[in-house]
Structures are given as C-alpha cells and as structure tokens.
C-alpha cells in the first residue's frame, strides 16, 4: 500500500503558523473522515494530536488543528513554540480495512 | 495510567520466527481495538496490523499478510504478534498501540516499542 504524501520538512519561527499537508487518494484521505496526525519527538513514541480529521484528544493544545479538502488533509500549528519541533505523521483509514501512514514531516522551529 | 509494554524482540535470522507480546494495564483492555505499528531505524511509521475487541476481525498490511498473525488474550490483557518467514526488511522497532475509543482507526496510546533485527 502506498504511503500518503507529506513534505519532507517545514520550518517556521516562534509565534508563526505552519501547515503540513498530507495527500492521498479517494480510497483513503478523500473517501473517509478517518485522518489522524501524530507528533514524534526523537527517541520517543508517537503522540496522537488529531483524529477524525478535526478532533483533538483531551490534553492536546488548541494550537493544533486539522482540516481536509478533497484528497488532501492538513495539520496547522499556530503560535509555533520550540517544543513543537518534532516529526509529524498523518495516517488514514484506507478501503479494505487497513491504515496507511504518510512518510513524515520534520518540523524545525527556527 | 494507561501502560503498554512490548517484549519479545531480538535478533533473528532471515526465515526465522518471533512472537511479540504487549502487556496492557491501566484500562479495560477488552473493549479496545489494538494495533501494531513499526518503524525501521531512521524511517517513518508503518502500520502493520489491527485486531478488534474480541479477536474475531483482523487486518494486515500487504507487506506482512500471510506471514504475521495478530491475536489477543483478553483474560491476560495481552496483545500478540506472531511473525514468521522474517525478512531483512522487517527490521524495525515494533510499537503496540491502543485504538482510540472515539475512533478505532487512530491510536491514542503507544508503548515504547521492542526492536526486531533480522540479519544473518
């Protein structure tokens, strides 16, 4: 199964907003509202940041938001902070009851 | 506190087998879907498999279908991954993750992983 497509890297300055895209197909991102986003710091386990396209789990800052248009989902981080520097992965349900992840995006806070 | 503790990783020769375990605590294990996700060294996350609450429904990534088997023992609060016919490309850190109660296809808690190395 092909991975979802994410930019390899994005960067921003503290206080700015950044958006990470996640492009799939009508068989995954475009066909279902089951897109999730994960944050992973080096040497740590991933952390769920967004599920079902737009929902934040309890305890996740409201600076993180998700959206979707067609076959592309997006994660926006507003008011960028140093601790946001990490790898970010999107995932989606795909037809045939499987999950596919994106290749990951390294966020650098300048 | 939700805890997931993987074990069973190690060095195995190509063609060999391993069984990973994931001991769950701090939540009612039997009402949650469970997933395995792997991450090769320096690479991204790759979903491997998932199982529903009673073990009656499973699904697998194409890359492991027919070689890996996911199962669970709700009485022991333990998730398993039986891995057969292992290949070099299966080398990775294997994470056990709980399916979110709000959305079973996402994973809201993750273990720290167990490392599987396939090499001669």
Interface residues (C-beta under 8 A of the other chain):
Chain A: X1 X3 X34 X36 X38 X40 X45 X46 X47 X48 X51 X52 X55 X57 X87 X89 X91 X93 X96 X97 X98 X99 X100 X101 X102 X103 X104
Chain B: X35 X37 X44 X45 X46 X47 X50 X57 X59 X60 X61 X62 X95 X97 X100 X102 X103 X105 X106 X107 X108 X110 X111 X112 X113
